[in-house]
């Protein structure tokens, strides 16, 4: 393992690009082939009482938690170095950003990961949606919307020291209050949360009788684990500019991929995030072609255009505020046991329900 880690560290840019392409490719294939869709899961449950796709999302999260905490325990990935586990909780960003993101994804016909799959299948609406998500993500990170985001975050940040914990990790909180020993806190807390999530999934007879939803959840969860493993092995805190470990997330990387396309000669290899965007597009494209479902599609009318792109703008803004999307926070984030990720998950679901109600009124 140390030899593999050394190889990753010595050739980090190359290995991160290859890992992003491979993991993204697998993710794109899986999402397209199985119709895995977080917004679709909320919509199915809200409109038809069908919770299978929603439970598939939950199952993916449970698998991601177990695998990520195992990687952390064995030292393969330092999740405490990730952006999800900081010394303070930006609760307003997680809640408000999650609500805005969830509302926007309904109007855009899906979150960024779903739009990646649709774009790979020939949907030009989805491709333009991703471009707008990327533009607004960058505008919110350090552009014209950046000061507003920073002001909200600074005004509402909650230091975790007040709760007796060094970070927003639920495992750190449990360890700080001597609920579980510190050396196995991640494994113990992760096993409890993942176990409850799996119980929820498989308590449903409809879910147990639907192999495609079970396979989709497990496979997507494994993609998240693979992303953590690759970026964890490549992480070197002693370099001049350490790249924190991360896994799949698709709001900021949508902007990163646009920047790389425009500034390739200055940037060199794309990072894991941008590479995973390109990999997912290619994976979905091959899946669509192999299934005979590749079709070029566009907006139906001006109303469809305004509705879709306004939703994309909300996803770009809300996703950065919340530090992630249905995949970035709803799977990758919760796998670190970050409290903020669970707040974001709930907020995205609530925002999605509000978006569905609003869309019904406009219909």
Secondary structure, DSSP 4 states (H G I P E B T S, - for coil): -HHHHHHHHHTHHHHHHHHHHHHHHHHHHHHHHHT--HHHHHHHHHHH---HHHHHHHHHHHHHHHHHHHHHHTTS--GGGSTT--SEE-HHHHHHHHHHHHHHHHHTTS-HHHHHHHHHTTBHHHHHHHHHHHHHHHHHHTSTTHHHHHHHHHHH-EEGGGGT-SSSBHHHHHHHTTSS-GGGHHHHHHHHHHHHHHHHHHT-HHHHT-HHHHHHHHHHHHHHHHHHHHHHHH--TTSTT---------SHHHHHHHHHHHHHHHH-S--HHHHHHHHHHHHHHHHHHHTT----B--SSHHHHHHHHHHHHHHHHHHHHTT--TTIIIIIIGGGTBHHHHHHHHHHHHHHHHHHHHHHHH-
